[in-house]
């Protein structure tokens, strides 16, 4: 260690003794190699000596060669690094640091955490340095810093490389479902008819809810967000946070939104709304009603919210109001394609489901049934390609032209699961009172 290793008067996070125990375990047991190579990369080691030995072991493992003191010593000699690690005695000494390889995975996680700590310090220090410079584009600095932090978040996902890890995860999920008798493995939507088909909202999935204006997509999104049972962040580009709160209270108090907005409520109705407001205030739904939302801004806000509020689900209302990058030559279709692609990437990186609302084009109005299909999505090519699930909404009362009291199906909402990469598709019928934001299973 030299003086450059000391930051803010402190030695950077490190655990060299644990690093040595990991390498010792790798030298005596192949399973330890599998665990370590699955969880660590050579740059995660703080000690240059440990990094060199780990690199040599990795080379042998990938070549399907035996791994022991002799083969690793020979590999280091071929790479011209044997003297840097203290010769053959230095290699052999690693095995004296460990009695068993039983805790190798846990030890690897310690080293991984120390590495992440050093990287956070490095990224933050660079951001501080550039933040002081007058020539720095601050928005670009925020974007670069956020991207670098996102790369660190992806390290957690590196554990899934080996077949044994994937199989164990799948078996555990199947075992849990069998033991609980519950096929819902993701975040609940609040509608059992939907969860029965989808299994709930799954981590890393991008879910699209599409409908014509006024058909109920925002109402459904608010229901999904409110009933998730987990900390949820709702980005509203169309409604203010006050409007969303009124809709939430109206749903619980069974009051029409228009009556509440105009104050046309009696004392009992006001009290019912007030009680619902207290419930909402103690809940886990967080609303961001900023008028401008780009992928760059979304990423920054989401990282902050995940850190501060432990957000598990994101809802965005809606796609067509999001802004693309400042590229004047970009068509609307290209903009939507880029946004959808980046949202899918963000869902996967952060390991959370993202629900995105979108509009259907006017072509659906020209059909006899008025029931939407995937090709009615605006820029449907990009949405169909990147979305894991697409829900299309159809409400018969939306197209009824007579007196509403004569409508034969005034409270019917059809939700069509038109695309589902991980499961089945189909239609479910729900009861709805859109003016009160009420949507429930029939």
C-alpha angles and dihedrals in degrees: 000000000000134000091272088065091064114089122187088350093302135103110248117254109283143145108198093167090057090047089055092049090053093051091046090053091048090054093055105035133036094209088061088055091054092051094046097044089048094053106029141055125201094251090060091074115095095201114073089212092054090047092055094050092046089051091053093048089049091053091051093047093051089049090053089239125148115268120217139116093283099048093044092048090051092048091051090049091052090050091050093242104105095103091048090062097046099267126268090322090057091053093047091049091067090069090058090063096065134053097184140009092220094108098040096116092051090048090051090054090054091053090045092053092049090051091050089051091053091047093050089052091049095047093045093047090052091049091050091049094049092042089065093053115097093214094057119115098225096202090051089048091052091049093048092047091048091050091051091050090048089056088057090051089056091061089078088061092055089082091077096069100099123070092231092059092049092047093049091051092050093047092049091051091049092046092051092050091048095048095047096037086228121130091188104101099161138052112309119247095205091245112092091196088063096041091051089064101033102034087230129292108319126215115261092021125129109211121194123203110192133181143136116276111284095018094113108264094131091046090051092047092052089050092050091048095046095046099044094099090217134086104284132188116210117196108200117190094166105041133043120240088252091056091050091049090052090051091049092050092044090054094053095039093041092234128143115254093226092054092050094046091052093043092241094147132115124229094269092050091047090052091049090051090047092053090050089049090058091052091049092047090057093046135098101247114113120190129205111189099176112152094224124057127168127166089256093053092042092052093050094047093044094052089051093047093048090052096045103032104022090237113202102175134035127200122189121195100217149003100198092057095053117104125234128214116295096269113137093193092057116109122222090251091052091048093052091045092053093046094049092046092050093047090053090049090049092050090053095044095048093038095230135117117253120202113203125189119215139176128245118228123248093259090088089065090061094057120095095231095041086215113139126236131191093264089062090070114107106250086002094174094070094040093049091048100050105027118095092200134016123197117193119197128214124179115183093203089061089070098038109116102188133073106316092228088064094052109123094212106027096154103038122119120179116203113194117197094209098170130025118163095190101040151352132330131215146117130284127189120220136185113245142180100183094185088060095037090240118149121161143150114283 
